[in-house]
């Protein structure tokens, strides 16, 4: 190998400043994303406070971010803060001194944020009595041929105080901050903050802005003042009291003569506690005229919803973490949906004063040991929630009763008015004809009302069955199925070891069937709970073929256990969509698939097949669900859609009625073929669509 001499040694890669500009533009394309990146750096530095001045604390065209975090000395600045694409956060799973998971990007995000202004000045105090300063003039970098031509000085000066923290000033902003960017920044700050803002080690961002004072106030207050109801309950010396106020602060109900305990002991053997729960009604109509985005509240509740627990001022995990529903409020909502909150619609805090150490945390610090005192605290919180639900229910019931009475009076008044008009007719033959016609109308209206009453009862029956199924599904997905799997695995390993000669011949197949059965039960439980999910009942754009795919994925493990092949033949022209709820479309597809499954259960069909096909015809989405069962037998095609009509022993006869009614509600039609392309029944649903998107 030929060496080129000393002058060619030590060459290194250099890059033009345009790379910095491109990285800044592509990594953080908007000013709010850049600013929140710097706030996340404060969070990662274990700051408990971070102040953001959008108007530069009086300096126009300047944004200031200042925190009380760990700070940096010269070495940390040189080897960390100024190294692009590198970060002091070792891994995504690493945690800070306060146990925080890093939120910021790996260095490049910081670069993009710092380039929001023509200048970036950083002042950092690591707590050693000194202040370290760095100034970055990006115009100098842009004028250079390569970035390494610009020297960056780190200066140090002594301070009187030894506090820690970092202050970043972005001067001469490249673009102004509009309301949209300020609103997005405020929303992101709320999501980073400790929701109750009173934890000693929590993170509290503070927004300062004269122009956007309302958004600064929103960051301070979070979204608590937009809750529809605020439940306050206290437990003092074992005696509970409660009150509920509305979003304006007006007290609606107090527990005075209506104690929160409905059954069980009237006092609680637990430490003193205070419960606060804010309940939101996430309906757009409730937020008309308010300066808050409903989507932002949903996002906030998705992160912090649930009941958090604090003991002697410190938060106790995992209570209130995403997915932790330690009071089973979601189960109670599934059992009785009306006027009960869920973890997606409420946020709460149970503050406990436990000076005597009655509550004992587990050795791994994952909550409390289930002692009688903790059980009593849980009972207190659950009783308070049930008390609020009863109060709301009684108001709703009184309103419904008033509406029924008003409707009845209105009908009677209208009937009397018609009778009076008939009596006022002078011509007797005409009067008799009018009286006869009105009696016929009255009888027809009564028959219609009777039909509606019967249908209402049928749907109440279905609702009860659904609530029961959801309850069983919730309970079975936990300990029972888990215990069966553990015991079955123990049996398999034990028998294989102790009886190796007979295990394969006598026990393997039976134990594997138990495994298959538990998987099927798990699928059904998950599907049941998924169907009653609140998010799916929201009205919006629904991708129809995607709903079919999701249902097919849920049903396939169960169908395999029933030896049923599920075939999909979906439209190739993009995914059609309409305006409605995912739950409505799911109810159509699910009931048709369930109908085929029930047919197979009472037939001797071999090689069972269900085929789901979709296509677009004349701007309508057409769904066809076919099977190779015996077809429609024992009932006429026009009667299969009627409620209560079924040929299945023990069936409700509501599945196809729901399909028909849902299709009508969505502006569509239904059709049935006694024998379709697979030989069995084919059901066709057509729904008008708004358009199609590429998939």
C-alpha positions as CSV (number, residue, x, y, z in Angstrom):
1,X,0.0,0.0,0.0
2,X,1.4,3.4,-1.0
3,X,1.4,6.2,1.7
4,X,0.8,9.8,0.5
5,X,2.9,11.5,3.1
6,X,2.1,13.3,6.4
7,X,0.1,16.1,4.7
8,X,-2.7,13.6,3.8
9,X,-2.9,12.1,7.3
10,X,-5.6,13.2,9.8
11,X,-8.2,14.1,7.2
12,X,-11.7,14.1,8.5
13,X,-15.2,14.4,7.2
14,X,-16.6,17.9,7.2
15,X,-20.0,19.1,6.2
16,X,-21.6,22.3,5.0
17,X,-23.9,24.4,7.2
18,X,-26.8,23.7,4.9
19,X,-27.0,20.3,6.6
20,X,-27.8,22.0,9.9
21,X,-30.5,24.0,8.2
22,X,-32.1,20.9,6.6
23,X,-31.9,18.9,9.9
24,X,-33.6,21.8,11.7
25,X,-36.4,22.1,9.1
26,X,-37.1,18.4,8.8
27,X,-36.8,17.3,12.4
28,X,-39.0,20.0,13.9
29,X,-41.0,21.6,11.1
30,X,-43.1,23.8,13.4
31,X,-42.1,26.2,16.2
32,X,-44.2,24.5,18.9
33,X,-42.5,21.2,18.2
34,X,-39.1,22.8,18.6
35,X,-40.0,24.6,21.9
36,X,-41.5,21.4,23.4
37,X,-38.3,19.6,22.6
38,X,-36.4,22.0,24.8
39,X,-39.0,21.6,27.5
40,X,-38.6,17.9,27.3
41,X,-34.8,18.4,27.8
42,X,-35.7,20.2,31.1
43,X,-38.0,17.2,32.1
44,X,-35.1,14.8,31.3
45,X,-32.8,17.0,33.5
46,X,-35.1,16.3,36.5
47,X,-36.4,19.8,36.7
48,X,-39.5,20.3,38.8
49,X,-40.3,23.6,37.1
50,X,-39.9,24.9,33.6
51,X,-40.9,28.4,32.5
52,X,-41.5,29.3,28.9
53,X,-41.8,33.0,28.0
54,X,-43.2,33.4,24.5
55,X,-42.5,37.1,24.5
56,X,-39.0,36.8,25.9
57,X,-39.9,38.2,29.3
58,X,-40.4,41.5,27.7
59,X,-37.9,41.1,24.8
60,X,-39.7,41.0,21.4
61,X,-38.7,38.3,19.0
62,X,-37.2,36.2,21.8
63,X,-38.4,33.0,23.5
64,X,-36.9,31.9,26.8
65,X,-37.0,28.4,28.4
66,X,-35.7,28.3,32.0
67,X,-35.7,25.3,34.4
68,X,-34.4,24.3,37.8
69,X,-33.0,21.0,36.6
70,X,-29.5,19.5,37.0
71,X,-27.6,21.9,34.9
72,X,-24.3,21.3,33.0
73,X,-20.7,22.1,33.6
74,X,-18.1,22.8,30.8
75,X,-17.3,19.2,30.2
76,X,-21.0,18.1,30.0
77,X,-21.7,21.0,27.6
78,X,-18.7,20.1,25.4
79,X,-19.2,16.3,25.3
80,X,-23.0,16.3,25.4
81,X,-24.9,19.4,24.7
82,X,-22.8,20.5,21.7
83,X,-22.5,17.0,20.2
84,X,-25.2,16.6,17.5
85,X,-26.9,13.3,17.3
86,X,-25.7,12.3,20.7
87,X,-27.4,12.4,24.0
88,X,-26.6,11.7,27.7
89,X,-29.7,9.5,27.7
90,X,-28.1,6.1,27.4
91,X,-31.1,4.0,26.3
92,X,-34.8,4.7,25.9
93,X,-35.5,2.5,28.9
94,X,-33.0,4.3,31.2
95,X,-34.5,6.4,33.9
96,X,-33.4,9.7,35.5
97,X,-32.5,10.3,39.2
98,X,-36.2,11.0,39.8
99,X,-37.3,7.8,37.9
100,X,-38.4,9.6,34.7
101,X,-38.2,7.9,31.3
102,X,-36.4,10.2,28.9
103,X,-38.9,12.2,26.8
104,X,-36.6,14.3,24.5
105,X,-34.9,13.3,21.2
106,X,-31.3,12.2,20.9
107,X,-29.5,15.5,20.3
108,X,-30.8,16.3,16.8
109,X,-34.1,17.4,18.2
110,X,-32.2,19.9,20.4
111,X,-30.3,21.2,17.3
112,X,-33.6,21.8,15.4
113,X,-35.1,23.6,18.4
114,X,-32.0,25.8,18.9
115,X,-32.2,26.9,15.2
116,X,-35.6,28.4,15.7
117,X,-33.9,31.7,16.2
118,X,-30.9,33.3,14.5
119,X,-29.2,33.2,17.9
120,X,-29.3,30.7,20.7
121,X,-27.8,31.6,24.1
122,X,-27.5,29.0,26.9
123,X,-26.8,29.6,30.5
124,X,-26.4,26.6,32.8
125,X,-25.7,26.3,36.5
126,X,-24.7,22.7,37.6
127,X,-24.8,23.7,41.3
128,X,-21.1,24.2,41.8
129,X,-21.4,28.0,42.2
130,X,-20.6,28.8,38.6
131,X,-22.5,29.8,35.6
132,X,-21.5,28.4,32.2
133,X,-22.5,30.3,29.0
134,X,-22.6,29.3,25.3
135,X,-23.6,31.6,22.4
136,X,-24.5,30.2,19.0
137,X,-24.8,32.7,16.2
138,X,-26.3,30.6,13.3
139,X,-25.7,33.4,10.8
140,X,-22.0,32.8,11.3
141,X,-22.5,29.1,10.7
142,X,-24.5,29.8,7.5
143,X,-21.7,32.1,6.2
144,X,-19.0,29.5,6.7
145,X,-17.9,26.9,4.2
146,X,-18.0,24.1,6.8
147,X,-19.4,24.1,10.3
148,X,-16.1,23.3,12.0
149,X,-14.7,26.7,10.9
150,X,-16.9,28.4,13.6
151,X,-15.5,28.2,17.1
152,X,-17.9,28.0,20.0
153,X,-16.6,29.4,23.3
154,X,-17.8,28.1,26.7
155,X,-17.3,30.8,29.3
156,X,-17.4,30.5,33.1
157,X,-18.1,33.0,35.8
158,X,-18.7,32.7,39.5
159,X,-22.1,33.2,41.2
160,X,-23.1,34.2,44.6
161,X,-25.8,31.5,44.8
162,X,-25.2,27.8,44.1
163,X,-28.6,26.8,42.7
164,X,-28.9,24.6,39.5
165,X,-30.8,25.0,36.3
166,X,-30.6,25.9,32.6
167,X,-31.8,29.0,30.7
168,X,-32.0,29.0,26.9
169,X,-32.8,32.2,25.0
170,X,-33.8,31.9,21.3
171,X,-33.3,35.4,19.9
172,X,-34.4,36.9,16.6
173,X,-36.9,34.2,15.9
174,X,-37.1,33.2,12.2
175,X,-40.9,33.3,12.3
176,X,-43.5,34.7,14.6
177,X,-45.6,32.6,17.0
178,X,-49.2,32.4,16.0
179,X,-52.2,31.2,18.0
180,X,-52.2,27.7,16.4
181,X,-48.5,27.1,17.4
182,X,-49.2,28.6,20.9
183,X,-52.2,26.3,21.4
184,X,-50.3,23.2,20.3
185,X,-47.5,24.2,22.7
186,X,-49.9,24.6,25.6
187,X,-51.5,21.3,24.8
188,X,-48.1,19.5,24.8
189,X,-47.1,21.2,28.1
190,X,-50.2,20.0,29.8
191,X,-49.4,16.4,28.6
192,X,-45.9,16.7,30.1
193,X,-47.1,18.0,33.5
194,X,-47.9,16.2,36.7
195,X,-51.7,16.4,36.4
196,X,-52.3,17.7,39.9
197,X,-49.2,19.9,40.0
198,X,-48.5,19.3,43.7
199,X,-45.9,16.5,43.7
200,X,-42.6,17.5,45.2
201,X,-40.8,15.7,42.4
202,X,-43.4,16.3,39.8
203,X,-42.9,18.4,36.6
204,X,-44.7,21.7,36.4
205,X,-44.3,23.7,33.1
206,X,-45.5,27.3,33.3
207,X,-46.4,29.3,30.1
208,X,-46.0,33.1,30.1
209,X,-47.6,35.1,27.4
210,X,-49.3,38.4,27.3
211,X,-50.9,37.8,23.9
212,X,-52.0,34.3,24.7
213,X,-52.9,34.7,28.3
214,X,-55.9,32.3,28.1
215,X,-53.6,29.5,26.9
216,X,-51.1,30.3,29.7
217,X,-54.0,29.9,32.1
218,X,-55.0,26.6,30.5
219,X,-51.5,25.2,31.2
220,X,-51.9,26.3,34.8
221,X,-55.3,24.9,35.3
222,X,-55.0,21.9,33.0
223,X,-58.6,20.9,32.0
224,X,-60.2,20.4,35.4
225,X,-62.4,23.4,35.0
226,X,-64.1,21.8,32.0
227,X,-65.3,18.7,33.9
228,X,-69.0,18.4,33.9
229,X,-69.0,17.1,37.5
230,X,-66.6,17.3,40.4
231,X,-67.1,14.8,43.2
232,X,-65.5,15.7,46.6
233,X,-65.7,13.1,49.3
234,X,-64.0,13.0,52.7
235,X,-63.3,10.3,55.2
236,X,-62.7,11.6,58.7
237,X,-62.5,9.3,61.7
238,X,-64.2,6.6,59.7
239,X,-67.2,8.7,58.7
240,X,-67.7,9.7,55.0
241,X,-69.3,12.7,53.5
242,X,-69.6,13.9,49.9
243,X,-70.8,16.6,47.5
244,X,-71.0,17.1,43.8
245,X,-70.7,20.4,41.9
246,X,-71.1,21.2,38.2
247,X,-68.5,22.8,35.9
248,X,-69.5,26.3,37.0
249,X,-68.8,25.4,40.7
250,X,-72.4,25.2,41.7
251,X,-73.1,22.5,44.3
252,X,-75.6,20.0,43.0
253,X,-75.9,17.4,45.7
254,X,-74.6,16.8,49.2
255,X,-74.6,13.6,51.2
256,X,-76.3,15.2,54.3
257,X,-79.5,13.1,54.7
258,X,-78.4,10.7,51.9
259,X,-75.3,8.8,53.1
260,X,-73.0,7.5,50.6
261,X,-73.2,4.0,52.1
262,X,-76.0,2.0,50.5
263,X,-75.1,-1.4,51.9
264,X,-72.5,-2.7,54.4
265,X,-71.0,-0.9,57.4
266,X,-71.8,2.8,57.6
267,X,-68.2,3.6,58.9
268,X,-64.9,2.7,57.4
269,X,-61.9,1.2,59.3
270,X,-59.3,3.2,57.3
271,X,-57.1,6.3,57.6
272,X,-58.5,9.7,56.9
273,X,-58.7,10.4,53.2
274,X,-60.0,12.9,50.6
275,X,-61.3,11.9,47.2
276,X,-61.6,14.3,44.2
277,X,-62.9,13.0,40.9
278,X,-63.6,15.1,37.8
279,X,-66.0,13.6,35.3
280,X,-66.2,14.8,31.7
281,X,-69.0,14.4,29.2
282,X,-67.1,14.1,26.0
283,X,-69.8,15.5,23.7
284,X,-69.0,18.3,21.3
285,X,-72.2,20.0,22.2
286,X,-71.0,20.4,25.8
287,X,-68.0,22.4,24.6
288,X,-69.7,24.9,22.4
289,X,-68.4,28.4,23.3
290,X,-65.6,27.1,25.4
291,X,-61.9,27.9,24.5
292,X,-60.8,24.3,24.7
293,X,-60.3,21.6,22.1
294,X,-62.3,18.4,22.9
295,X,-59.6,16.3,21.2
296,X,-57.0,17.7,23.6
297,X,-59.1,16.7,26.6
298,X,-59.5,13.2,25.2
299,X,-55.7,13.0,24.8
300,X,-55.1,14.3,28.3
301,X,-57.5,11.7,29.8
302,X,-55.9,8.9,27.8
303,X,-52.6,9.8,29.5
304,X,-53.9,10.6,33.0
305,X,-57.5,9.3,33.3
306,X,-58.2,7.1,36.3
307,X,-58.0,7.4,40.0
308,X,-54.5,8.2,41.3
309,X,-53.5,7.5,45.0
310,X,-51.4,9.8,47.1
311,X,-50.2,8.9,50.6
312,X,-48.9,11.7,52.9
313,X,-48.4,13.9,49.8
314,X,-46.5,11.3,47.6
315,X,-48.0,9.5,44.7
316,X,-48.2,5.7,44.9
317,X,-47.8,3.8,41.6
318,X,-49.4,2.0,39.8
319,X,-52.8,3.4,40.8
320,X,-54.1,5.6,38.0
321,X,-51.4,4.6,35.5
322,X,-52.7,3.9,32.0
323,X,-54.5,0.5,32.0
324,X,-54.7,0.4,35.9
325,X,-58.4,0.4,36.9
326,X,-58.0,-0.6,40.5
327,X,-61.5,0.5,41.4
328,X,-63.0,-1.4,38.5
329,X,-64.9,1.7,37.3
330,X,-64.8,0.5,33.7
331,X,-66.5,-2.7,34.8
332,X,-69.2,-0.8,36.6
333,X,-69.8,1.3,33.5
334,X,-70.0,-1.9,31.4
335,X,-72.6,-3.3,33.8
336,X,-74.6,-0.1,34.0
337,X,-73.4,2.5,31.4
338,X,-75.7,5.4,32.3
339,X,-74.3,8.1,34.4
340,X,-71.1,6.3,35.4
341,X,-67.6,7.4,34.5
342,X,-64.7,5.4,33.0
343,X,-61.0,5.9,33.0
344,X,-61.4,7.6,29.6
345,X,-63.9,10.1,30.9
346,X,-62.6,11.0,34.4
347,X,-59.6,11.8,36.4
348,X,-59.3,11.6,40.2
349,X,-57.1,11.6,43.2
350,X,-57.4,9.8,46.5
351,X,-55.3,11.5,49.1
352,X,-54.6,9.5,52.3
353,X,-53.2,10.7,55.6
354,X,-51.4,7.7,57.1
355,X,-49.2,9.0,59.9
356,X,-49.3,5.6,61.7
357,X,-48.2,3.5,58.7
358,X,-51.5,1.5,58.5
359,X,-51.0,1.0,54.7
360,X,-48.1,-1.2,53.8
361,X,-46.5,-1.0,50.3
362,X,-45.4,-4.1,48.6
363,X,-41.6,-4.9,48.6
364,X,-41.4,-4.1,44.9
365,X,-43.2,-0.7,45.6
366,X,-45.9,-1.7,43.1
367,X,-48.8,-0.6,45.2
368,X,-50.2,-1.5,48.6
369,X,-50.6,-5.0,50.2
370,X,-54.3,-5.8,50.2
371,X,-54.8,-5.3,53.9
372,X,-58.3,-4.7,55.5
373,X,-57.4,-1.0,55.8
374,X,-56.7,-0.7,52.0
375,X,-59.9,-2.7,51.3
376,X,-61.8,-0.2,53.4
377,X,-60.3,2.7,51.5
378,X,-61.3,1.1,48.2
379,X,-64.8,0.6,49.5
380,X,-65.0,4.3,50.5
381,X,-63.9,5.4,47.0
382,X,-66.3,3.0,45.3
383,X,-69.2,3.9,47.6
384,X,-68.6,7.6,46.8
385,X,-68.7,6.9,43.1
386,X,-71.9,4.9,43.4
387,X,-73.5,7.6,45.4
388,X,-72.8,10.2,42.6
389,X,-74.1,7.7,40.1
390,X,-77.3,7.3,42.0
391,X,-77.8,11.1,42.3
392,X,-77.2,11.5,38.6
393,X,-79.5,8.6,37.8
394,X,-82.3,10.0,40.0
395,X,-82.1,13.3,38.1
396,X,-82.1,11.6,34.8
397,X,-85.0,9.4,35.8
398,X,-87.0,12.4,37.0
399,X,-86.3,14.1,33.7
400,X,-87.5,11.1,31.7
401,X,-90.6,10.8,33.8
402,X,-91.4,14.5,33.2
403,X,-90.8,14.0,29.5
404,X,-93.2,11.0,29.5
405,X,-95.9,12.9,31.3
406,X,-95.4,15.9,29.1
407,X,-95.7,13.7,26.0
408,X,-98.8,12.0,27.4
409,X,-100.4,15.4,28.2
410,X,-99.5,16.7,24.8
411,X,-101.1,13.6,23.1
412,X,-104.2,13.9,25.2
413,X,-104.5,17.6,24.5
414,X,-104.1,17.0,20.8
415,X,-106.7,14.3,20.9
416,X,-109.2,16.5,22.8
417,X,-108.5,19.4,20.3
418,X,-109.3,17.1,17.3
419,X,-112.5,15.8,19.1
420,X,-113.6,19.4,19.7
421,X,-113.1,20.3,16.0
422,X,-115.1,17.2,15.0
423,X,-117.9,18.2,17.3
424,X,-117.9,21.7,15.8
425,X,-118.7,20.3,12.4
426,X,-122.3,21.2,11.6
427,X,-122.9,18.5,8.9
428,X,-123.8,15.3,10.7
429,X,-122.7,12.8,8.0
430,X,-119.4,14.6,7.7
431,X,-119.1,14.6,11.5
432,X,-119.7,10.8,11.7
433,X,-117.1,10.2,8.9
434,X,-114.5,12.3,10.7
435,X,-115.2,10.6,14.0
436,X,-114.9,7.1,12.4
437,X,-111.6,8.1,10.6
438,X,-110.1,9.5,13.8
439,X,-111.0,6.3,15.8
440,X,-109.2,4.3,13.1
441,X,-106.2,6.5,13.4
442,X,-106.2,6.3,17.2
443,X,-106.4,2.5,17.1
444,X,-103.5,2.4,14.5
445,X,-101.4,4.7,16.7
446,X,-102.1,2.5,19.7
447,X,-101.0,-0.6,17.8
448,X,-97.8,1.2,16.7
449,X,-97.1,2.2,20.3
450,X,-97.6,-1.4,21.4
451,X,-95.2,-2.7,18.7
452,X,-92.6,-0.1,19.9
453,X,-93.1,-1.2,23.5
454,X,-92.4,-4.8,22.6
455,X,-89.4,-3.9,20.5
456,X,-88.1,-1.7,23.4
457,X,-88.5,-4.7,25.8
458,X,-86.6,-6.9,23.3
459,X,-83.7,-4.5,23.1
460,X,-83.7,-4.2,26.9
461,X,-83.4,-7.9,27.1
462,X,-80.5,-7.8,24.6
463,X,-78.9,-5.0,26.6
464,X,-79.1,-7.1,29.7
465,X,-77.6,-10.1,27.9
466,X,-74.8,-7.9,26.6
467,X,-74.1,-6.4,30.1
468,X,-73.9,-9.9,31.6
469,X,-71.6,-11.1,28.8
470,X,-69.3,-8.1,29.3
471,X,-69.2,-8.8,33.1
472,X,-68.3,-12.4,32.5
473,X,-65.8,-11.5,29.8
474,X,-64.1,-9.0,32.2
475,X,-63.9,-11.5,35.0
476,X,-62.8,-14.5,32.8
477,X,-59.9,-12.7,31.1
478,X,-58.2,-12.3,34.4
479,X,-57.6,-15.0,37.1
480,X,-59.8,-17.9,35.9
481,X,-58.3,-18.3,32.4
482,X,-54.8,-17.5,33.7
483,X,-55.2,-20.2,36.4
484,X,-56.5,-22.8,33.9
485,X,-53.4,-22.1,31.7
486,X,-51.0,-22.4,34.6
487,X,-52.5,-25.6,35.9
488,X,-52.7,-27.1,32.5
489,X,-49.0,-26.3,31.8
490,X,-48.1,-27.8,35.2
491,X,-50.0,-31.0,34.3
492,X,-48.4,-31.3,30.9
493,X,-44.9,-30.9,32.2
494,X,-45.5,-33.1,35.2
495,X,-47.2,-35.9,33.3
496,X,-44.6,-35.8,30.5
497,X,-41.9,-36.1,33.1
498,X,-43.5,-38.7,35.5
499,X,-45.3,-40.8,32.9
500,X,-43.3,-40.5,29.7
501,X,-44.5,-43.8,28.3
502,X,-48.2,-43.1,28.6
503,X,-48.3,-39.2,28.3
504,X,-48.5,-39.1,24.5
505,X,-51.0,-41.9,24.2
506,X,-53.4,-40.9,27.0
507,X,-53.0,-37.3,28.1
508,X,-51.4,-35.0,25.4
509,X,-54.5,-34.6,23.2
510,X,-56.8,-33.9,26.1
511,X,-54.5,-31.3,27.6
512,X,-53.9,-29.6,24.2
513,X,-57.7,-29.4,23.8
514,X,-57.8,-27.5,27.1
515,X,-55.2,-25.1,25.7
516,X,-57.2,-24.5,22.6
517,X,-60.4,-24.0,24.6
518,X,-58.8,-21.3,26.8
519,X,-57.5,-19.5,23.7
520,X,-61.1,-19.5,22.3
521,X,-62.5,-18.3,25.5
522,X,-59.9,-15.5,25.6
523,X,-60.8,-14.5,22.1
524,X,-64.5,-14.4,22.9
525,X,-63.9,-12.4,26.1
526,X,-61.7,-9.9,24.3
527,X,-64.2,-9.6,21.4
528,X,-67.1,-9.0,23.9
529,X,-65.2,-6.3,25.7
530,X,-64.0,-4.7,22.5
531,X,-67.6,-4.4,21.2
532,X,-68.7,-2.4,24.2
533,X,-65.8,0.0,24.0
534,X,-66.9,3.6,24.3
535,X,-64.5,4.9,21.6
536,X,-66.3,2.8,18.9
537,X,-69.6,4.5,19.6
538,X,-68.3,7.9,18.7
539,X,-69.6,9.2,15.4
540,X,-67.0,10.0,12.7
541,X,-65.5,8.6,9.5
542,X,-65.6,4.8,9.4
543,X,-63.4,2.8,7.1
544,X,-65.8,-0.1,6.2
545,X,-63.4,-2.7,4.9
546,X,-61.0,-2.1,7.8
547,X,-63.9,-2.9,10.2
548,X,-64.3,-6.2,8.3
549,X,-60.6,-7.0,8.6
550,X,-60.6,-6.2,12.3
551,X,-63.5,-8.5,13.0
552,X,-62.0,-11.3,10.9
553,X,-58.8,-11.0,12.9
554,X,-60.8,-11.3,16.2
555,X,-62.9,-14.3,15.0
556,X,-60.3,-16.4,13.3
557,X,-58.8,-18.2,16.4
558,X,-62.3,-19.0,17.5
559,X,-63.4,-20.2,14.1
560,X,-60.4,-22.4,13.7
561,X,-61.5,-24.2,16.9
562,X,-64.9,-24.8,15.3
563,X,-63.2,-26.0,12.0
564,X,-64.7,-23.1,10.1
565,X,-62.7,-21.5,7.2
566,X,-63.2,-17.7,7.0
567,X,-62.6,-16.3,3.5
568,X,-62.3,-12.6,2.8
569,X,-62.8,-11.1,-0.7
570,X,-62.7,-7.4,-0.1
571,X,-62.9,-4.5,-2.6
572,X,-59.7,-3.7,-4.4
573,X,-60.7,-0.1,-5.2
574,X,-59.7,1.4,-1.9
575,X,-61.4,1.4,1.5
576,X,-64.9,2.9,1.4
577,X,-66.0,5.2,4.2
578,X,-69.1,6.7,5.6
579,X,-70.1,8.9,8.5
580,X,-71.3,6.9,11.4
581,X,-69.9,4.9,14.3
582,X,-67.6,1.9,14.1
583,X,-69.8,0.1,16.7
584,X,-72.8,0.3,14.3
585,X,-70.9,-1.3,11.4
586,X,-69.3,-3.9,13.7
587,X,-72.8,-4.9,14.9
588,X,-73.8,-5.6,11.3
589,X,-70.8,-7.8,10.4
590,X,-70.6,-9.5,13.8
591,X,-74.2,-10.5,13.9
592,X,-74.1,-11.9,10.3
593,X,-71.0,-14.0,11.2
594,X,-72.6,-15.1,14.5
595,X,-75.7,-16.1,12.5
596,X,-73.5,-18.4,10.3
597,X,-71.8,-19.9,13.3
598,X,-75.1,-20.7,15.0
599,X,-76.3,-22.4,11.7
600,X,-73.2,-24.7,11.7
601,X,-73.9,-25.6,15.4
602,X,-77.2,-27.3,14.4
603,X,-76.2,-28.8,11.0
604,X,-73.9,-31.6,9.8
605,X,-72.1,-29.4,7.3
606,X,-68.6,-30.7,6.6
607,X,-65.7,-28.4,5.5
608,X,-67.5,-25.3,7.0
609,X,-67.0,-22.1,5.2
610,X,-67.9,-18.4,5.8
611,X,-67.2,-15.9,3.0
612,X,-67.2,-12.2,3.5
613,X,-67.1,-10.2,0.3
614,X,-67.3,-6.4,-0.3
615,X,-67.6,-4.3,-3.4
616,X,-68.7,-0.8,-4.5
617,X,-71.7,-0.6,-6.7
618,X,-73.3,2.7,-7.8
619,X,-71.6,4.6,-4.9
620,X,-72.8,2.1,-2.3
621,X,-70.7,-0.3,-0.3
622,X,-72.1,-3.8,-0.6
623,X,-71.4,-6.4,2.0
624,X,-72.1,-10.1,1.4
625,X,-71.8,-12.7,4.1
626,X,-72.3,-16.3,2.8
627,X,-71.9,-19.7,4.3
628,X,-72.3,-23.3,3.1
629,X,-74.8,-24.3,5.7
630,X,-78.3,-25.6,4.9
631,X,-79.6,-22.1,4.0
632,X,-82.8,-20.5,5.3
633,X,-85.2,-23.2,6.4
634,X,-88.3,-23.2,8.5
635,X,-89.0,-19.5,8.3
636,X,-89.9,-17.2,5.4
637,X,-87.4,-14.7,4.1
638,X,-89.6,-11.7,5.0
639,X,-89.9,-12.9,8.6
640,X,-86.2,-13.5,9.3
641,X,-85.8,-9.8,10.0
642,X,-88.6,-9.6,12.6
643,X,-87.5,-9.3,16.2
644,X,-87.9,-12.5,18.2
645,X,-88.2,-14.7,15.1
646,X,-85.7,-17.5,15.2
647,X,-85.3,-21.2,14.4
648,X,-82.5,-21.7,16.8
649,X,-83.4,-23.3,20.2
650,X,-82.8,-20.7,22.9
651,X,-82.0,-18.0,20.4
652,X,-83.2,-14.4,20.9
653,X,-84.1,-13.7,17.3
654,X,-82.5,-10.2,17.6
655,X,-79.4,-10.6,15.5
656,X,-80.9,-10.0,12.1
657,X,-83.2,-7.4,13.5
658,X,-80.2,-5.4,14.6
659,X,-78.6,-5.8,11.2
660,X,-81.7,-4.5,9.5
661,X,-82.3,-1.6,11.9
662,X,-78.6,-0.6,11.9
663,X,-78.6,-0.6,8.1
664,X,-81.7,1.6,8.0
665,X,-80.1,4.0,10.5
666,X,-77.1,4.2,8.2
667,X,-79.3,4.9,5.2
668,X,-78.9,1.5,3.7
669,X,-80.8,-1.7,2.8
670,X,-80.7,-5.4,3.5
671,X,-81.5,-8.5,1.4
672,X,-81.4,-12.2,2.1
673,X,-81.0,-15.2,-0.2
674,X,-82.1,-18.6,1.1
675,X,-79.4,-20.3,-0.9
676,X,-76.4,-18.2,-2.2
677,X,-73.2,-18.9,-4.0
678,X,-71.8,-21.3,-1.3
679,X,-75.1,-23.2,-1.0
680,X,-76.1,-21.8,2.3
681,X,-77.7,-18.4,3.1
682,X,-76.3,-15.2,1.8
683,X,-77.1,-11.8,3.5
684,X,-76.5,-8.6,1.6
685,X,-76.2,-5.1,3.2
686,X,-75.8,-2.0,1.1
687,X,-74.7,1.3,2.6
688,X,-74.3,4.6,0.9
689,X,-70.7,5.9,1.1
690,X,-69.1,9.3,1.2
691,X,-65.9,8.2,-0.7
692,X,-62.9,5.9,-0.8
693,X,-59.3,6.1,0.3
694,X,-56.3,4.2,-0.9
695,X,-55.1,1.4,1.4
